[in-house]
Every structure is written in structure tokens, then in C-alpha cells.
Amino acid sequence: MLEKYAASGLVALSIGLLLFGVWCGLATVPQAVPAAPAAPCHYAGPLPDPACTPGAVDPTATQEVVCTRSTRTVRPPVSETNRIKMERLRAYGRPESDMARVELDHLVPLELAGAPDDIRNLWPQDWIRPDGWGAHMKDRLENRLHMLVCSGAVSLTDAQDAIRSDWVAAYESYISR
């Protein structure tokens, strides 16, 4: 019975010392950590958030380089891209279960000297969208722009700027829908 009162006394003493410490400024009451925003990045229809995914390029790549190298030589390994894909899903407020529904897309594609592992160039793009502007549509544009750059019909910078600013508008300019 004495142990019960001793334990209660220790608890009361601890609470009293904590309150005294807070009152004197010697201790602080733990504050709740504010939750991170659910989704700091937002889609603009089929386009990524320009504040989160403005696009980034490899400044050392030239037209000659992009037209002669394989993207396999610059593509990051899957172990790295899966980690980035999860982070980008969270940034865009997407559940982990969407992993198979999206591709980790390079806004400025590797075929046009897009930065391979720069977070500013990566976003979760839906494979299929109700409006039809899914990843496969952007892939067609990437291939077309690569061909135009390599033929000299479009400069590398113009192709990068077109796809970075609004890939849907670029699709409508370079490919008839």
C-alpha cells in the first residue's frame, strides 16, 4: 500500500516540477508538430505544376549529342527512380497505390537533353487520363521533337522550351491530333 502512495507522490512531484519549470521558463510544453501540406504540388490538367516541375536540362548536351547517344546511357537506375517516384507521388498528393498508374516522367525528355535526375524535371504523369492526354501522348511528342531536332527543322532550345512550357500545346503544334 505504501508503494502505491509513493508512486502517486512521485507522479505528482514530477508534474509539479514540470509546471514550475514551465512557469519559470526552464522547461517547455511539447508542441504538436504541424503536418506537412498534403500536396504542395498541383496538376494543371495534364500538365505538371510549374512551381514544382519547371523542367531542367543538361546544359552540356548539344544537338549533336542528343542525336547520337542512346538515352540508356543517361537514364538513372530503377532503384533511384523508384525512390524519386515515391517522393514525387507524395509531393503531388497521390497515394502510394498510384505507383503503377503513373510513370516518373522527365518533363524535358532525355531525348531532348532533359536533366536525368534533377527533381525539377521529374513528375508523376498518368499513363491514361480521361481527356486522352496521358503519358503515351507525350511520348509521341517527345519522339517527334527528337526527330525534328536531329533533322535540323527545330533547334534543341526551341524543342526544350516548347515541351517545358506546355507540352499539350506543343503536341497540337507539332502533331495533328
N, C-alpha and C positions, 0 to 999 in steps of 0.2 A: 504494500500500500504506500509506503514511504517513497518507493521508486516512482510511482505514478505521480505523486505531488512534486517530486524533484524534477521529473521530465517536464511537467507543466510549467514549473518555475523557470526552467532553462528556456523554454519557448517564449514565455512572457518577457524574460530578461533580454533575449535576442531581439524581439520585436521592439522593445523599449529602446535598446541601444541603436537600432536601425533608425527609429523615428527621431531620436535625439541627434544622430549623425546627420540626417536629412535637414532637420531644423537648424543645425549649426553649419550646414554646408559641407560637412565632412563626408557625406555619402550621397548617392543619388538613387532615385527610384528608377528601376529599369523601365525604359520607354519601349513601346511597341515599334518594331521596325516597319517603316512604311513599305507597302507592297510595291513592287516594280510595276510600271504600267503594263497592262495586259498586252497591248500591241502598239508599240511605238511607231511601227511602220504600217502603212495602209495602201492597199491597191487602188489604182485609178482605172477601174475596169480591168482590161487585160494587161495594163502597164504597171510596172513596179513603182513604188513610192520614190520620187526623185530625190527626196532628202535622205533616204536610206540607201538607195541604189542608183546613184547618179551615173554609174558606168565608169570604167577605168581602163586605160590602155597601157600596153607595153611601149614606153617611149623609144626603145631601141629598135623596135621592129619596123622594117621598111616594106614597101610594096614587094620588092624582090624576095625578102624573107618570107612573107606570108604566102607568096605564090610558089615557093619551092620547098617549104618544110611541111611535115605532117603535124597535125595538132597533137598526135600521140606523144610527140617529143616535149610538149609543154604542159600537157594535162596533168593536174595533180593526182596522186594515188587515191583510190576509193576510200582508204582508211581516213584520209584527210578530208575528202569531200563529204563523207557521211557525217562527220563531226560538224562541219560547217553547215551542212544541210539542216541538221537539228537546230543549230543556233539561229539560222535564218527563218526556219519554221516558227520558232518561238518569237522572234522579232516581228514577224507578220501576224502573230496571234493565231497561228494554226496549230491544231493538235498533232501530237506525235503520230497518230494513226493516219495522217495525211502523207506520210513518208513515201508511199508507193503511188500516190495520186499526183505528185509533182516531180519535176526534175530540178536539180540545182542548176539554174541557167546562168550563163555568162551574158549579161545584158549586151555588152560589146563582145561578140563571139571570138573564140580563139582563132577562127579563120580570118578575122579582121584585126588581129593583134590585140584582142582583149586581154586584160591582165588575168592570168590564170587563177591566182589565189588571193586577189585583193577583194576584201569583203564588200567594197563599194561597187563591185562589178557582179556580185552574186545575189540571186534571189530565188525563192521557190515559185516556179512557174507551173501552172496546171497543165497537165497533158491534154485534158479535154475540158472545154468550157462551153456552157450553153450557147454563147454568142458565136462559137466557132473559132475564136482567137486563141487556141491552145498552143502548146509548145511545138507541135508539128508544123503549124503555120509559120511560126517564127523561124523554124529550121529551114523551111523553103526559102525564106527571105535571106537568111544567112548564106545559103548556097548560091543564090542568085547574085548577091552583092559580091561574094568572093569571086565569082566568075567575071563580073563586070570590072572589078578592081584588077584582076590578073590580065584582062584583055585591054586594059588602059581606058576603058569607057568611063570609069568613075575613079576619082582619086581615093586613096585609102582614107584620108582625113574626112572627105565628104561621106563616104560609106559609114565610117565610125560615128560621125555626127548625126546622120540620118537615123541610124538604128538606136542610138543612145537617146535622142530627143523624143522620138515617138515611133516605135517600131511598127505600129499598125499603119500610121500614115506613110511610112517608108514602104511597107508592103503594098499599099494601094498605089504608090508612085511607081514602084519597080516591077510589080507583078499584078496582072489583072486578076481580080478575084472571081 
